[in-house]
Amino acid sequence: MARYGKFSGVQNYVTLIGKKSPVLEEKVGYYGERIVIAAQQLGLNTCWVAMTFRKGVSKRRCSIEKGEKLVCVLALGYGATPGIAHKSKPMEQLTDVPIDQMPAWFWQGMECAMLAPTAMNQQKFLVL
């Protein structure tokens, strides 16, 4: 994980908590990314922190009600750098649909999805 991201001096973060449900992670991803985009528009740097934070520490600094789950944390503040672009996997590795059989709308959707952040670039996208 050290090569993916190191954090130091983080003073502010957003804990992403919700009622336990089969779609909790999807909702956290959607609304969490809205927070990320709004923060970036305000000139703040953000980063999803899913595997490197200590949940015990975060739980002591936020309220988690019975039936809720802490899913993820967003680090928030002014970064030492504005960030760097990350290499994306080739489209052939992200879908089982052969390139020559992709409809234009699917190709365009895949190109957009390839620009979006993923969990350590390991996501395999849906097939047609």
N, CA, C and O atoms as a GROMACS GRO file, in nm:
protein
  512
    1MET      N    1   0.081  -0.120   0.000
    1MET     CA    2   0.000   0.000   0.000
    1MET      C    3   0.085   0.127   0.000
    1MET      O    4   0.037   0.233  -0.037
    2ALA      N    5   0.210   0.116   0.041
    2ALA     CA    6   0.293   0.235   0.048
    2ALA      C    7   0.306   0.303  -0.088
    2ALA      O    8   0.317   0.425  -0.094
    3ARG      N    9   0.306   0.226  -0.196
    3ARG     CA   10   0.321   0.288  -0.328
    3ARG      C   11   0.193   0.355  -0.374
    3ARG      O   12   0.197   0.442  -0.461
    4TYR      N   13   0.077   0.315  -0.318
    4TYR     CA   14  -0.052   0.372  -0.360
    4TYR      C   15  -0.074   0.508  -0.299
    4TYR      O   16  -0.128   0.597  -0.364
    5GLY      N   17  -0.034   0.526  -0.177
    5GLY     CA   18  -0.055   0.655  -0.114
    5GLY      C   19  -0.010   0.656   0.030
    5GLY      O   20  -0.037   0.563   0.105
    6LYS      N   21   0.058   0.762   0.066
    6LYS     CA   22   0.098   0.780   0.205
    6LYS      C   23   0.035   0.910   0.252
    6LYS      O   24   0.025   1.007   0.177
    7PHE      N   25  -0.008   0.909   0.375
    7PHE     CA   26  -0.071   1.026   0.431
    7PHE      C   27   0.009   1.070   0.553
    7PHE      O   28   0.052   0.987   0.633
    8SER      N   29   0.028   1.199   0.565
    8SER     CA   30   0.091   1.252   0.685
    8SER      C   31   0.026   1.386   0.716
    8SER      O   32  -0.009   1.463   0.627
    9GLY      N   33   0.012   1.411   0.842
    9GLY     CA   34  -0.042   1.540   0.885
    9GLY      C   35  -0.189   1.561   0.852
    9GLY      O   36  -0.236   1.674   0.852
   10VAL      N   37  -0.262   1.455   0.825
   10VAL     CA   38  -0.404   1.471   0.794
   10VAL      C   39  -0.476   1.516   0.920
   10VAL      O   40  -0.475   1.446   1.022
   11GLN      N   41  -0.538   1.632   0.914
   11GLN     CA   42  -0.612   1.686   1.028
   11GLN      C   43  -0.762   1.678   1.008
   11GLN      O   44  -0.839   1.684   1.104
   12ASN      N   45  -0.805   1.666   0.882
   12ASN     CA   46  -0.948   1.668   0.852
   12ASN      C   47  -0.984   1.549   0.764
   12ASN      O   48  -0.912   1.514   0.670
   13TYR      N   49  -1.096   1.489   0.794
   13TYR     CA   50  -1.144   1.380   0.713
   13TYR      C   51  -1.295   1.369   0.726
   13TYR      O   52  -1.355   1.419   0.821
   14VAL      N   53  -1.353   1.304   0.629
   14VAL     CA   54  -1.497   1.278   0.628
   14VAL      C   55  -1.513   1.128   0.643
   14VAL      O   56  -1.459   1.050   0.564
   15THR      N   57  -1.588   1.086   0.744
   15THR     CA   58  -1.616   0.944   0.759
   15THR      C   59  -1.745   0.913   0.684
   15THR      O   60  -1.844   0.984   0.697
   16LEU      N   61  -1.742   0.808   0.605
   16LEU     CA   62  -1.857   0.768   0.525
   16LEU      C   63  -1.924   0.650   0.596
   16LEU      O   64  -1.875   0.537   0.593
   17ILE      N   65  -2.037   0.679   0.657
   17ILE     CA   66  -2.109   0.585   0.742
   17ILE      C   67  -2.251   0.574   0.691
   17ILE      O   68  -2.309   0.672   0.645
   18GLY      N   69  -2.308   0.455   0.699
   18GLY     CA   70  -2.448   0.439   0.660
   18GLY      C   71  -2.511   0.318   0.726
   18GLY      O   72  -2.443   0.236   0.787
   19LYS      N   73  -2.641   0.310   0.711
   19LYS     CA   74  -2.713   0.194   0.763
   19LYS      C   75  -2.672   0.071   0.684
   19LYS      O   76  -2.663   0.076   0.562
   20LYS      N   77  -2.646  -0.037   0.754
   20LYS     CA   78  -2.604  -0.160   0.688
   20LYS      C   79  -2.712  -0.204   0.589
   20LYS      O   80  -2.830  -0.213   0.622
   21SER      N   81  -2.668  -0.232   0.467
   21SER     CA   82  -2.758  -0.280   0.362
   21SER      C   83  -2.674  -0.338   0.249
   21SER      O   84  -2.554  -0.312   0.241
   22PRO      N   85  -2.737  -0.415   0.160
   22PRO     CA   86  -2.663  -0.472   0.048
   22PRO      C   87  -2.609  -0.367  -0.050
   22PRO      O   88  -2.518  -0.396  -0.127
   23VAL      N   89  -2.666  -0.247  -0.048
   23VAL     CA   90  -2.623  -0.142  -0.142
   23VAL      C   91  -2.545  -0.030  -0.074
   23VAL      O   92  -2.524   0.076  -0.133
   24LEU      N   93  -2.503  -0.052   0.051
   24LEU     CA   94  -2.434   0.053   0.125
   24LEU      C   95  -2.306   0.099   0.054
   24LEU      O   96  -2.285   0.219   0.039
   25GLU      N   97  -2.222   0.006   0.011
   25GLU     CA   98  -2.097   0.045  -0.053
   25GLU      C   99  -2.122   0.124  -0.181
   25GLU      O  100  -2.050   0.219  -0.210
   26GLU      N  101  -2.222   0.086  -0.258
   26GLU     CA  102  -2.256   0.159  -0.380
   26GLU      C  103  -2.299   0.302  -0.347
   26GLU      O  104  -2.255   0.397  -0.412
   27LYS      N  105  -2.384   0.318  -0.247
   27LYS     CA  106  -2.429   0.452  -0.207
   27LYS      C  107  -2.313   0.535  -0.154
   27LYS      O  108  -2.302   0.654  -0.185
   28VAL      N  109  -2.227   0.474  -0.074
   28VAL     CA  110  -2.110   0.546  -0.022
   28VAL      C  111  -2.022   0.592  -0.137
   28VAL      O  112  -1.971   0.704  -0.136
   29GLY      N  113  -2.004   0.506  -0.237
   29GLY     CA  114  -1.924   0.544  -0.353
   29GLY      C  115  -1.982   0.662  -0.428
   29GLY      O  116  -1.910   0.754  -0.466
   30TYR      N  117  -2.113   0.659  -0.449
   30TYR     CA  118  -2.179   0.765  -0.523
   30TYR      C  119  -2.174   0.898  -0.447
   30TYR      O  120  -2.127   0.998  -0.501
   31TYR      N  121  -2.221   0.897  -0.324
   31TYR     CA  122  -2.227   1.022  -0.248
   31TYR      C  123  -2.088   1.067  -0.201
   31TYR      O  124  -2.062   1.187  -0.191
   32GLY      N  125  -2.001   0.973  -0.174
   32GLY     CA  126  -1.864   1.009  -0.139
   32GLY      C  127  -1.795   1.081  -0.253
   32GLY      O  128  -1.724   1.179  -0.231
   33GLU      N  129  -1.815   1.034  -0.375
   33GLU     CA  130  -1.753   1.099  -0.490
   33GLU      C  131  -1.811   1.238  -0.513
   33GLU      O  132  -1.741   1.327  -0.561
   34ARG      N  133  -1.936   1.259  -0.479
   34ARG     CA  134  -1.995   1.394  -0.488
   34ARG      C  135  -1.924   1.488  -0.391
   34ARG      O  136  -1.898   1.604  -0.423
   35ILE      N  137  -1.892   1.437  -0.271
   35ILE     CA  138  -1.817   1.518  -0.174
   35ILE      C  139  -1.677   1.548  -0.228
   35ILE      O  140  -1.629   1.661  -0.217
   36VAL      N  141  -1.612   1.447  -0.285
   36VAL     CA  142  -1.477   1.465  -0.342
   36VAL      C  143  -1.479   1.574  -0.450
   36VAL      O  144  -1.394   1.662  -0.450
   37ILE      N  145  -1.575   1.567  -0.540
   37ILE     CA  146  -1.582   1.665  -0.649
   37ILE      C  147  -1.606   1.805  -0.594
   37ILE      O  148  -1.543   1.900  -0.638
   38ALA      N  149  -1.698   1.819  -0.497
   38ALA     CA  150  -1.727   1.950  -0.438
   38ALA      C  151  -1.602   2.006  -0.368
   38ALA      O  152  -1.572   2.124  -0.381
   39ALA      N  153  -1.530   1.921  -0.295
   39ALA     CA  154  -1.409   1.967  -0.226
   39ALA      C  155  -1.303   2.011  -0.327
   39ALA      O  156  -1.239   2.115  -0.308
   40GLN      N  157  -1.285   1.934  -0.433
   40GLN     CA  158  -1.186   1.970  -0.536
   40GLN      C  159  -1.225   2.103  -0.601
   40GLN      O  160  -1.138   2.184  -0.631
   41GLN      N  161  -1.354   2.125  -0.624
   41GLN     CA  162  -1.399   2.251  -0.683
   41GLN      C  163  -1.370   2.369  -0.590
   41GLN      O  164  -1.354   2.482  -0.637
   42LEU      N  165  -1.363   2.343  -0.461
   42LEU     CA  166  -1.331   2.448  -0.364
   42LEU      C  167  -1.180   2.467  -0.346
   42LEU      O  168  -1.137   2.551  -0.267
   43GLY      N  169  -1.102   2.389  -0.418
   43GLY     CA  170  -0.956   2.401  -0.410
   43GLY      C  171  -0.891   2.313  -0.306
   43GLY      O  172  -0.772   2.329  -0.277
   44LEU      N  173  -0.966   2.220  -0.250
   44LEU     CA  174  -0.910   2.128  -0.151
   44LEU      C  175  -0.868   1.999  -0.221
   44LEU      O  176  -0.923   1.963  -0.326
   45ASN      N  177  -0.773   1.931  -0.164
   45ASN     CA  178  -0.733   1.800  -0.214
   45ASN      C  179  -0.804   1.694  -0.132
   45ASN      O  180  -0.828   1.712  -0.013
   46THR      N  181  -0.837   1.585  -0.196
   46THR     CA  182  -0.905   1.475  -0.129
   46THR      C  183  -0.844   1.344  -0.173
   46THR      O  184  -0.778   1.335  -0.276
   47CYS      N  185  -0.868   1.242  -0.094
   47CYS     CA  186  -0.826   1.108  -0.133
   47CYS      C  187  -0.912   1.007  -0.058
   47CYS      O  188  -0.936   1.021   0.062
   48TRP      N  189  -0.956   0.905  -0.129
   48TRP     CA  190  -1.028   0.794  -0.067
   48TRP      C  191  -0.928   0.714   0.014
   48TRP      O  192  -0.820   0.682  -0.033
   49VAL      N  193  -0.965   0.683   0.136
   49VAL     CA  194  -0.880   0.604   0.223
   49VAL      C  195  -0.962   0.484   0.267
   49VAL      O  196  -1.045   0.495   0.358
   50ALA      N  197  -0.939   0.370   0.204
   50ALA     CA  198  -1.022   0.253   0.234
   50ALA      C  199  -0.946   0.146   0.308
   50ALA      O  200  -1.003   0.080   0.395
   51MET      N  201  -0.822   0.126   0.278
   51MET     CA  202  -0.750   0.012   0.335
   51MET      C  203  -0.637   0.053   0.428
   51MET      O  204  -0.574  -0.034   0.489
   52THR      N  205  -0.609   0.182   0.440
   52THR     CA  206  -0.493   0.222   0.516
   52THR      C  207  -0.526   0.294   0.646
   52THR      O  208  -0.435   0.326   0.723
   53PHE      N  209  -0.653   0.321   0.672
   53PHE     CA  210  -0.685   0.388   0.797
   53PHE      C  211  -0.721   0.285   0.903
   53PHE      O  212  -0.764   0.174   0.873
   54ARG      N  213  -0.702   0.325   1.026
   54ARG     CA  214  -0.733   0.235   1.137
   54ARG      C  215  -0.875   0.266   1.182
   54ARG      O  216  -0.901   0.372   1.239
   55LYS      N  217  -0.967   0.173   1.156
   55LYS     CA  218  -1.107   0.197   1.187
   55LYS      C  219  -1.129   0.227   1.335
   55LYS      O  220  -1.217   0.306   1.369
   56GLY      N  221  -1.052   0.166   1.422
   56GLY     CA  222  -1.068   0.191   1.565
   56GLY      C  223  -1.045   0.336   1.602
   56GLY      O  224  -1.117   0.392   1.685
   57VAL      N  225  -0.945   0.399   1.539
   57VAL     CA  226  -0.916   0.540   1.565
   57VAL      C  227  -1.031   0.625   1.513
   57VAL      O  228  -1.078   0.715   1.583
   58SER      N  229  -1.076   0.598   1.391
   58SER     CA  230  -1.183   0.677   1.332
   58SER      C  231  -1.313   0.662   1.409
   58SER      O  232  -1.386   0.759   1.426
   59LYS      N  233  -1.342   0.542   1.457
   59LYS     CA  234  -1.467   0.519   1.530
   59LYS      C  235  -1.472   0.600   1.658
   59LYS      O  236  -1.581   0.638   1.702
   60ARG      N  237  -1.358   0.627   1.719
   60ARG     CA  238  -1.358   0.705   1.841
   60ARG      C  239  -1.384   0.852   1.813
   60ARG      O  240  -1.419   0.926   1.905
   61ARG      N  241  -1.367   0.896   1.691
   61ARG     CA  242  -1.381   1.038   1.657
   61ARG      C  243  -1.509   1.066   1.580
   61ARG      O  244  -1.525   1.178   1.530
   62CYS      N  245  -1.598   0.970   1.569
   62CYS     CA  246  -1.725   0.991   1.502
   62CYS      C  247  -1.830   0.904   1.570
   62CYS      O  248  -1.797   0.812   1.644
   63SER      N  249  -1.956   0.933   1.544
   63SER     CA  250  -2.065   0.855   1.603
   63SER      C  251  -2.116   0.753   1.504
   63SER      O  252  -2.154   0.787   1.392
   64ILE      N  253  -2.115   0.629   1.545
   64ILE     CA  254  -2.170   0.522   1.463
   64ILE      C  255  -2.282   0.458   1.545
   64ILE      O  256  -2.258   0.398   1.650
   65GLU      N  257  -2.402   0.471   1.496
   65GLU     CA  258  -2.518   0.419   1.566
   65GLU      C  259  -2.530   0.268   1.543
   65GLU      O  260  -2.467   0.212   1.454
   66LYS      N  261  -2.611   0.204   1.625
   66LYS     CA  262  -2.637   0.062   1.608
   66LYS      C  263  -2.700   0.040   1.471
   66LYS      O  264  -2.790   0.113   1.430
   67GLY      N  265  -2.653  -0.061   1.400
   67GLY     CA  266  -2.704  -0.091   1.266
   67GLY      C  267  -2.635  -0.013   1.155
   67GLY      O  268  -2.670  -0.028   1.038
   68GLU      N  269  -2.536   0.069   1.191
   68GLU     CA  270  -2.460   0.144   1.092
   68GLU      C  271  -2.321   0.085   1.077
   68GLU      O  272  -2.274   0.010   1.162
   69LYS      N  273  -2.256   0.122   0.966
   69LYS     CA  274  -2.123   0.071   0.937
   69LYS      C  275  -2.036   0.184   0.885
   69LYS      O  276  -2.080   0.264   0.802
   70LEU      N  277  -1.913   0.192   0.933
   70LEU     CA  278  -1.812   0.282   0.878
   70LEU      C  279  -1.750   0.212   0.758
   70LEU      O  280  -1.686   0.108   0.772
   71VAL      N  281  -1.771   0.269   0.640
   71VAL     CA  282  -1.726   0.205   0.516
   71VAL      C  283  -1.590   0.256   0.472
   71VAL      O  284  -1.503   0.178   0.434
   72CYS      N  285  -1.572   0.386   0.478
   72CYS     CA  286  -1.453   0.446   0.418
   72CYS      C  287  -1.431   0.584   0.479
   72CYS      O  288  -1.517   0.637   0.550
   73VAL      N  289  -1.316   0.641   0.450
   73VAL     CA  290  -1.281   0.774   0.497
   73VAL      C  291  -1.228   0.854   0.378
   73VAL      O  292  -1.160   0.799   0.291
   74LEU      N  293  -1.259   0.982   0.375
   74LEU     CA  294  -1.202   1.073   0.277
   74LEU      C  295  -1.106   1.167   0.349
   74LEU      O  296  -1.149   1.243   0.437
   75ALA      N  297  -0.979   1.163   0.314
   75ALA     CA  298  -0.884   1.262   0.366
   75ALA      C  299  -0.913   1.393   0.295
   75ALA      O  300  -0.940   1.394   0.175
   76LEU      N  301  -0.907   1.502   0.368
   76LEU     CA  302  -0.949   1.632   0.314
   76LEU      C  303  -0.853   1.739   0.360
   76LEU      O  304  -0.824   1.750   0.480
   77GLY      N  305  -0.803   1.820   0.268
   77GLY     CA  306  -0.714   1.929   0.306
   77GLY      C  307  -0.635   1.980   0.189
   77GLY      O  308  -0.678   1.971   0.074
   78TYR      N  309  -0.518   2.033   0.218
   78TYR     CA  310  -0.429   2.083   0.115
   78TYR      C  311  -0.313   1.987   0.102
   78TYR      O  312  -0.234   1.972   0.195
   79GLY      N  313  -0.303   1.920  -0.012
   79GLY     CA  314  -0.198   1.823  -0.033
   79GLY      C  315  -0.063   1.886  -0.060
   79GLY      O  316  -0.053   2.002  -0.100
   80ALA      N  317   0.040   1.808  -0.036
   80ALA     CA  318   0.176   1.855  -0.065
   80ALA      C  319   0.194   1.875  -0.215
   80ALA      O  320   0.273   1.960  -0.257
   81THR      N  321   0.122   1.798  -0.296
   81THR     CA  322   0.124   1.811  -0.442
   81THR      C  323  -0.020   1.805  -0.490
   81THR      O  324  -0.108   1.763  -0.416
   82PRO      N  325  -0.046   1.847  -0.614
   82PRO     CA  326  -0.183   1.840  -0.666
   82PRO      C  327  -0.224   1.699  -0.707
   82PRO      O  328  -0.336   1.679  -0.755
   83GLY      N  329  -0.138   1.602  -0.690
   83GLY     CA  330  -0.168   1.465  -0.731
   83GLY      C  331  -0.103   1.432  -0.863
   83GLY      O  332  -0.053   1.520  -0.933
   84ILE      N  333  -0.105   1.305  -0.897
   84ILE     CA  334  -0.046   1.261  -1.023
   84ILE      C  335  -0.144   1.170  -1.095
   84ILE      O  336  -0.227   1.104  -1.032
   85ALA      N  337  -0.133   1.166  -1.226
   85ALA     CA  338  -0.217   1.076  -1.305
   85ALA      C  339  -0.168   0.933  -1.285
   85ALA      O  340  -0.048   0.908  -1.272
   86HIS      N  341  -0.261   0.841  -1.283
   86HIS     CA  342  -0.226   0.700  -1.268
   86HIS      C  343  -0.251   0.626  -1.399
   86HIS      O  344  -0.345   0.657  -1.472
   87LYS      N  345  -0.168   0.530  -1.425
   87LYS     CA  346  -0.180   0.450  -1.545
   87LYS      C  347  -0.307   0.366  -1.535
   87LYS      O  348  -0.337   0.310  -1.429
   88SER      N  349  -0.381   0.356  -1.644
   88SER     CA  350  -0.503   0.276  -1.647
   88SER      C  351  -0.478   0.147  -1.724
   88SER      O  352  -0.394   0.142  -1.815
   89LYS      N  353  -0.549   0.044  -1.687
   89LYS     CA  354  -0.539  -0.082  -1.761
   89LYS      C  355  -0.597  -0.063  -1.901
   89LYS      O  356  -0.683   0.022  -1.921
   90PRO      N  357  -0.551  -0.142  -1.998
   90PRO     CA  358  -0.610  -0.134  -2.132
   90PRO      C  359  -0.754  -0.185  -2.128
   90PRO      O  360  -0.790  -0.269  -2.046
   91MET      N  361  -0.836  -0.132  -2.218
   91MET     CA  362  -0.978  -0.167  -2.220
   91MET      C  363  -1.000  -0.318  -2.230
   91MET      O  364  -1.096  -0.369  -2.173
   92GLU      N  365  -0.915  -0.388  -2.302
   92GLU     CA  366  -0.931  -0.533  -2.320
   92GLU      C  367  -0.928  -0.608  -2.187
   92GLU      O  368  -0.986  -0.716  -2.175
   93GLN      N  369  -0.860  -0.551  -2.087
   93GLN     CA  370  -0.852  -0.615  -1.955
   93GLN      C  371  -0.967  -0.576  -1.864
   93GLN      O  372  -0.981  -0.633  -1.756
   94LEU      N  373  -1.050  -0.481  -1.905
   94LEU     CA  374  -1.156  -0.431  -1.820
   94LEU      C  375  -1.294  -0.484  -1.855
   94LEU      O  376  -1.390  -0.463  -1.781
   95THR      N  377  -1.306  -0.553  -1.966
   95THR     CA  378  -1.435  -0.607  -2.008
   95THR      C  379  -1.412  -0.734  -2.089
   95THR      O  380  -1.306  -0.753  -2.148
   96ASP      N  381  -1.513  -0.819  -2.089
   96ASP     CA  382  -1.506  -0.941  -2.170
   96ASP      C  383  -1.560  -0.921  -2.311
   96ASP      O  384  -1.556  -1.012  -2.393
   97VAL      N  385  -1.610  -0.801  -2.340
   97VAL     CA  386  -1.665  -0.772  -2.472
   97VAL      C  387  -1.549  -0.746  -2.568
   97VAL      O  388  -1.468  -0.657  -2.543
   98PRO      N  389  -1.540  -0.821  -2.677
   98PRO     CA  390  -1.433  -0.796  -2.775
   98PRO      C  391  -1.444  -0.655  -2.833
   98PRO      O  392  -1.553  -0.607  -2.861
   99ILE      N  393  -1.331  -0.591  -2.850
   99ILE     CA  394  -1.326  -0.453  -2.898
   99ILE      C  395  -1.404  -0.436  -3.029
   99ILE      O  396  -1.476  -0.338  -3.046
  100ASP      N  397  -1.388  -0.531  -3.120
  100ASP     CA  398  -1.454  -0.518  -3.251
  100ASP      C  399  -1.604  -0.542  -3.246
  100ASP      O  400  -1.673  -0.523  -3.346
  101GLN      N  401  -1.657  -0.584  -3.130
  101GLN     CA  402  -1.800  -0.607  -3.116
  101GLN      C  403  -1.869  -0.505  -3.025
  101GLN      O  404  -1.988  -0.518  -2.996
  102MET      N  405  -1.795  -0.405  -2.980
  102MET     CA  406  -1.852  -0.305  -2.889
  102MET      C  407  -1.934  -0.202  -2.965
  102MET      O  408  -1.887  -0.142  -3.061
  103PRO      N  409  -2.059  -0.182  -2.920
  103PRO     CA  410  -2.136  -0.071  -2.976
  103PRO      C  411  -2.071   0.062  -2.936
  103PRO      O  412  -2.001   0.068  -2.835
  104ALA      N  413  -2.094   0.166  -3.013
  104ALA     CA  414  -2.031   0.296  -2.987
  104ALA      C  415  -2.065   0.347  -2.847
  104ALA      O  416  -1.978   0.403  -2.779
  105TRP      N  417  -2.189   0.329  -2.803
  105TRP     CA  418  -2.228   0.380  -2.671
  105TRP      C  419  -2.151   0.308  -2.560
  105TRP      O  420  -2.116   0.370  -2.459
  106PHE      N  421  -2.124   0.178  -2.579
  106PHE     CA  422  -2.050   0.103  -2.478
  106PHE      C  423  -1.904   0.147  -2.476
  106PHE      O  424  -1.846   0.163  -2.369
  107TRP      N  425  -1.846   0.166  -2.594
  107TRP     CA  426  -1.708   0.213  -2.606
  107TRP      C  427  -1.692   0.347  -2.534
  107TRP      O  428  -1.598   0.365  -2.456
  108GLN      N  429  -1.785   0.441  -2.558
  108GLN     CA  430  -1.777   0.572  -2.496
  108GLN      C  431  -1.792   0.561  -2.344
  108GLN      O  432  -1.722   0.630  -2.269
  109GLY      N  433  -1.882   0.476  -2.299
  109GLY     CA  434  -1.899   0.455  -2.156
  109GLY      C  435  -1.774   0.398  -2.092
  109GLY      O  436  -1.735   0.438  -1.982
  110MET      N  437  -1.711   0.304  -2.161
  110MET     CA  438  -1.587   0.244  -2.110
  110MET      C  439  -1.476   0.348  -2.102
  110MET      O  440  -1.400   0.351  -2.005
  111GLU      N  441  -1.466   0.434  -2.203
  111GLU     CA  442  -1.364   0.539  -2.199
  111GLU      C  443  -1.385   0.631  -2.079
  111GLU      O  444  -1.289   0.669  -2.012
  112CYS      N  445  -1.510   0.666  -2.052
  112CYS     CA  446  -1.539   0.750  -1.935
  112CYS      C  447  -1.506   0.676  -1.806
  112CYS      O  448  -1.445   0.732  -1.716
  113ALA      N  449  -1.545   0.550  -1.798
  113ALA     CA  450  -1.520   0.471  -1.678
  113ALA      C  451  -1.370   0.457  -1.652
  113ALA      O  452  -1.327   0.453  -1.537
  114MET      N  453  -1.291   0.449  -1.759
  114MET     CA  454  -1.146   0.435  -1.743
  114MET      C  455  -1.082   0.561  -1.685
  114MET      O  456  -0.973   0.554  -1.628
  115LEU      N  457  -1.149   0.675  -1.698
  115LEU     CA  458  -1.098   0.800  -1.641
  115LEU      C  459  -1.138   0.816  -1.495
  115LEU      O  460  -1.079   0.897  -1.423
  116ALA      N  461  -1.238   0.740  -1.452
  116ALA     CA  462  -1.288   0.753  -1.315
  116ALA      C  463  -1.197   0.680  -1.218
  116ALA      O  464  -1.130   0.584  -1.255
  117PRO      N  465  -1.195   0.726  -1.092
  117PRO     CA  466  -1.113   0.657  -0.993
  117PRO      C  467  -1.172   0.520  -0.960
  117PRO      O  468  -1.294   0.504  -0.955
  118THR      N  469  -1.087   0.422  -0.939
  118THR     CA  470  -1.130   0.288  -0.897
  118THR      C  471  -1.045   0.245  -0.779
  118THR      O  472  -0.942   0.307  -0.750
  119ALA      N  473  -1.086   0.143  -0.714
  119ALA     CA  474  -1.010   0.092  -0.600
  119ALA      C  475  -0.882   0.028  -0.650
  119ALA      O  476  -0.882  -0.089  -0.689
  120MET      N  477  -0.776   0.102  -0.649
  120MET     CA  478  -0.643   0.057  -0.690
  120MET      C  479  -0.642   0.000  -0.831
  120MET      O  480  -0.563  -0.091  -0.860
  121ASN      N  481  -0.728   0.052  -0.918
  121ASN     CA  482  -0.733   0.013  -1.058
  121ASN      C  483  -0.752  -0.138  -1.076
  121ASN      O  484  -0.694  -0.198  -1.167
  122GLN      N  485  -0.833  -0.199  -0.990
  122GLN     CA  486  -0.854  -0.343  -0.999
  122GLN      C  487  -0.994  -0.379  -1.045
  122GLN      O  488  -1.025  -0.497  -1.060
  123GLN      N  489  -1.079  -0.282  -1.068
  123GLN     CA  490  -1.218  -0.309  -1.104
  123GLN      C  491  -1.228  -0.371  -1.243
  123GLN      O  492  -1.162  -0.326  -1.336
  124LYS      N  493  -1.310  -0.474  -1.255
  124LYS     CA  494  -1.343  -0.529  -1.386
  124LYS      C  495  -1.485  -0.483  -1.414
  124LYS      O  496  -1.576  -0.511  -1.335
  125PHE      N  497  -1.505  -0.414  -1.523
  125PHE     CA  498  -1.635  -0.357  -1.554
  125PHE      C  499  -1.732  -0.462  -1.606
  125PHE      O  500  -1.692  -0.572  -1.646
  126LEU      N  501  -1.857  -0.427  -1.603
  126LEU     CA  502  -1.963  -0.517  -1.646
  126LEU      C  503  -1.950  -0.553  -1.794
  126LEU      O  504  -1.894  -0.477  -1.873
  127VAL      N  505  -2.002  -0.669  -1.828
  127VAL     CA  506  -2.004  -0.710  -1.968
  127VAL      C  507  -2.144  -0.689  -2.023
  127VAL      O  508  -2.240  -0.681  -1.948
  128LEU      N  509  -2.153  -0.681  -2.155
  128LEU     CA  510  -2.285  -0.668  -2.221
  128LEU      C  511  -2.365  -0.794  -2.209
  128LEU      O  512  -2.477  -0.800  -2.259
   0.00000   0.00000   0.00000
